[in-house]
Amino acid sequence: MSKKQSYYIQTDLISIFILLVCVSLLSIYNAQQLEQYSANFMLQQSVWFTVGIGIVAAIQYLDMEQIYKVSIYIYAFGVFVLFVLLISPESIAPHTNGAKSWFNFKVVTIQPSEFTKITTIIYMATVIQKHKEKFLKPTLKSDFKLLIKILTVVALPVALIMMQSDFGTSMVYLFIAGVIIILSGIHWKILTTLIVSITSVIGAALAFIVKFPDLAKQLVGEGQKYQIDRILTWFDPSQQASDANWHFNQAFMALGSGQLFGKGMGSQEVSFPEAQTDFIFSIIGESFGFVGGALVIFLYFIFLYKLVMIGLSIYSHSPFSAYICFGFMSLLLIHVFQNIGMALGIMPVTGIPLLFISYGGSSVMASMLGFGVIYRIAVENSIQNDYLFK
């Protein structure tokens, strides 16, 4: 193997990916044993991963400078698709679980907001690099301008997604923006004011919902009442109706029944909807026990650590690439924390998948798109480091 070819063999990223794929396929196989659906989700997931590997390979023919130049266009296209989804008729964009988040083309369903997460991260990284090139000596005024730019970039997709009644996905975008803002070097005075303001608003909103739940349901409308029920159940499951906390009870039961080492393959006994997607970690806990669940969390920790290290290593050469790493890290972090926290009962129930493990074509394709860009960054970082230390 030539040295040039060796740059493209990022052993650590490949190993992490293979392990996540194995966990995904084994967990989905076990979820299928509940026989709630007739579809072969494991086979379909294998197809999505195969296509995703093709996407990762295709991205390696690009360089980060090319991605930097077209970032505004892919971001604009992502926002445009979200708008098209919003105005599309029910025949191709039906409401599912209270949200209008999917295109349904019969043979395949697509959730555009999953892909727009990646395009938004890429364009936020572009905005930050351009700003830093323009303002070499930052001031409070220039930092405030950067804050407005980042918030504007994320506000467009968030507004469209909120109009689709997809509150959970909107929060993912805002979390990513929050992490990027903190890491962008904005002055601590601005950050402190922003954090205090956001914390106060969230605290006031939660207090209002808990204190006046009926009024909160009236304000959000008929289609969003279930969101209020989820928050109330999160605060006090014992006080809610049995159908409202049923997911919590089943998730706890599945996780607890796995005990230390799990029941093994094909031994699922606790049944609940969306076991292959939203509650895949409950399947992991039941099948492989506490040890299996802990190993999966540790694997994600290694992945997050690797993303941070790549970002820090390439920052001096390409802040654009570094902020993509940090953005993808924050995306992975919020998905893992929310999904696993949901299964454990410490977070409210949402439709946030466990990236690279939960079943879902859009989720897998978007994750692989992001992974492909990260892989390309790692390749360029290896080339850059080799050049510097010759």
N, C-alpha and C positions, 0 to 999 in steps of 0.2 A: 504494500500500500504506500503510495506517495505521501509526502508531507501535506500537500494540498488536500488530498482526500481525507487525511486524518483529522483535519479541522472539522469535517462534517460528522465525525463520530463523537458525539457528546455523550459519553458513557453514562454519566450520572443522570442526565435528563431521560435518556432512553430507558435506563433501569427503573426510574420512578414511573415512567409511563407504562411500561410492561406490567409492573406490579399493580398499578391502579386498574388496568384493563382486566387482569386476572381477578381482582377483587370484584369488579363490576360484573363480569360474566358469571362468576360463581354465585354472587348474591342474587342476581336476577334469575338465575336458574332455580335457586331455592325459593324465591318469591313466586315463581310459576307453579310450585308444588301446591300452593293454596287453591289452584284451579278456579280462580275468580274470573279469568279471561281465557279465551280459546287461542289467542295469538301467541306465537312463539317469540317472546320478547328477547330471549337470549340470542336467537339467530338474527333478529333485526338489529340488536345492539352491535353484534359482530360486523354486520354490514356497515353500520354508521362509523364504526372505528376504522374499518378498511378504507372507506371513502375519506375519512379524516386524515389517515396516514398519507393519502394522495394529496390532500390539501397542504399538509406540512411539507411534503416533498416539493410541491409546486412553488411554495413560498421561498424555498432555498435558492431559486433562480433569480430572485430579486435581491437588492441590497437595501439597507435601511435608508440610504439617501433617496432612493426612488420612492419608498413608502412615505418618507417625509414630504416629498413634493406633491404626492397625490392625496395626502391625508385629508385635506379640506373637501375633496371631491367624494371620497368614500364616506366621510362624516355626513355630508349633505345628502348623499344617496340614502344612507341609513335613516335620517330624519324624514326624508321624502317617503320612504316605504312605510314608516310609522303613520304618516299622515294618510297615505292611501288606504292602509288598513282601517283607520278610523272612519273613513267615508265609504268603505266598501259595503255592499249589500250583505244581508244575512246569509245568502246562498253560498258565498265564498269566505265570509268572515263572521261565523256565528258566535253568539255569546256562550261561553263555557264556564261553568262555576261562577257566574256573575261577571266575568271579564271578557272583553272582546280583544283577545291577545293573539289569535291564531288565524292564519289563512288556511282554509281547508280545501285542498284541491283533489279530494276523494282519494287519490293514490298516496298522497303525502300531505302532512300538515306542517306548517312553518310558523314559528314564533319569532317575528322580526326583532323584538326587543332583546333577545339573546345575542344576536349578531351586532346590534347597535351598541351594546356594552363595549365590545372590542373596538369598534370604529370611534366611539366617543373617547375611550382611553387614548387611542393613537392621536386623535386631534388635540386633546388636552395637552399631551406631551409636546406637540408641535407649537401650540400657543405659548407654553412656558419657555421653550427654547428661543422662539422669536423674541419674546419679551426680554429675556435675559441678554440676548445679543444687542437689543436696542438700549437697555438701561444697564450699563456695565457697573454703575455705582447706584445701587438701590436706595430709595428714600421711602418715607411713609407714603408719599403721594404715588410713587411708581408701584409700590407694593399693593396699594389699594386698587390701582388700575388692573394689576394682575389678578387680584381677587375677583373683580367684576368680570374680567374676561373668562376666567374658569367657570364662574357661576353661570354666565351666559351660555357657554358651551353645553353645560349639563342641563340647563333649564329647558332647552328646546325639547330634547327627548323625554325628559321627566314630565313636562306638561302634557305631551301627547299620550304618554303611558298612563298618567293619572286620568285622562279623559277616557281611556280604555277600561278604567276601573281596576287597574292592576297595581294596588298599593304596595305590595311586597317587592315587586321589581323596581318600582320607583325608589324605594328606600335603599336598594342595592346601589343604584346610580349615585344617590346622595352620599352614601358611605364612601364610595370610591372617590368622589369629588372631595370629601372631607379629608381623606388621607393624603390625596395629591396636594391639597392646599397646605396642609401641615408640613409636607416634605418639600414644598416649593421654595422655602426660605422666606416666606412672608413674615414681616416684623411681628414680634410677640405681642405687641400692643393690639394690633389688628386681630390676631388669632384669639387672644383672650376675650376681646369684645364679642367676636363671632361665636366662640364656644359658649360663653355665658348666655348670649341671646338665644341660641338654638336650644340649649339645655332648659332655659326658662320656658320657651314655647312648648317644647315636648312635655315637660313636667306639667304645665298648665293644661295641656290637651288631655293627658292621661288622667289627671285629677278630675277634670270635667266629665270625662267618660265614666269613670268609676262612681262619681257622685251623682251624676244625672244621666244614667244610661238610656232612659226612654227618650229624653230630649235629644241626646246624641244620635240616636237612631233616626229620629225625625229629620235632623239636620243633614245627615249623610244620604238620605233617600232609601227607597225600598231595596235597590240593588246592592247596597253596601252594608245592610244591617248585619250580615254575617261577619263582617270585619270587626264590628263593635262586640259581637258575641265572642269572637276569638280573643280579643283583648281582655274582656271580663273573665273568660275562662282561664286565661293566663294568670290573672291576679288571684282568683279564688275559684278553682275548679269545683269545689264542694258546693258552692252556692248556685251553680248553673244547672240547666236542664241536662238530663242524661245524654241527649243527642249532641249537646254542645261540647261536653268533655269526653265524649266517647273515644276520640282519637288519642287523647292523653292517656286514658285508661288502657287502651289496647297497646300503645307504644310502651308504656311501663311494664305491662304484662309480658310482652314479647322480650324486652330487654332483660327483665328479671328472670324469666324462665330459662335463659341461656346459661345463667350462673357463671362459673369461672371459665370453662372451656367450650361451652355451647353444646348443642344437640347434634351437630354434624350435618352433613349434606342430606337434603331431602327429608328433614324431620320437623318441618314447620307445623305447628299446632294452633298458633294464635292468628286469627284471620282479621284483616282490616283492609279497607280500600287503598289504592295507590301504593301498595307495598313495594312495587318495583321502582317507584319514582320518589315521591315526597318522603316516604318512611322507609327508605332502603337501609338506613342505619339500624332500625329496629330488627330488620332481617339479619343484618350482620351480627347484632348482639345475640339474637336467638340462635343463630347457626354456629357462631364461633366464640360466643361468650365474651366475658370481660376482657380476656386476653386478646381475642381477635379484634374487638372494638378499639382497644388501646393501641394495638399495632397499626391499625388504619389511621388513627389520629396521629401517631408518631410519623407515619409515612407522609401525611400532609404537612407536618411540622418540617420535615426534611425538605419537602418541595418549597415551602414558603421561605425557608432559610436559603435555599439555592437561588431563588428569585431575588432576594435581597442582596446576596453576594454578587450575582451577575450585575445587578444595577449599580452597586457601589464600585465595582471594578471598571465598568465602562463609562462611568459618569464623566470623568475628565476628558475622555475622547468624544463622547456623544451624550449630552444630557437628554436629548430626545429619546434615545434608546433606554437610558436609565429610568426615565419617568414612565415608559411603557412597562418596564419590569415592575416598578412600584405600583402602577395601576393594576396590572394583572395579579400581583400579590394581594392587593386589597380586595379585588374581585373574588379570588380564591378564599381569602380569609373570611369574608362576610358570608359566603355561601356555606363554608364548612361550619362556622360558628352557629349560623341560623338554623341550618338543617339538623345538625346533631343536637343543638340546644332544643329544637322543637321536639325531637324524639325523646329527649330527657325531661321535657316539661318545663325547662327554664326559659324558653322563648315561645311566643305565640305561634299558632299553626299558620303557616303560609305555604305557597306553592314554590318555594325556593329549593331547587334540586341540589344534590350533593355532586359537585362537578367531577366529571370523569368516572363516576360510579353509577349515579341514578340513570335509569332508562330514559331515553328521549332523543330524537333525531336532532332537533334544533339545539338543545343543550350540548350534545356531543360535538356537533359540527362547529358551533361557536367556540367551544372550549379548544377544539383542535386548531381552529383559526388563530386563536390567541397563542396557543402552544407553538404553532408554526412560526409566528413572529418572534416569540421568546427564543426559540431554537436558533433562528437566524441571528439574533442578537448575540447569543452564546458563541456561534461560529465566528462572527466578526470580532468578538472580544478575544477569542483564542488567536485569531490572525494578528490582531493589534498587539497583544501581549508578546507574541512570538517575534514580531517586528521590533518591539521596543527593547527586548532583552537579547537580541542577537549580539 
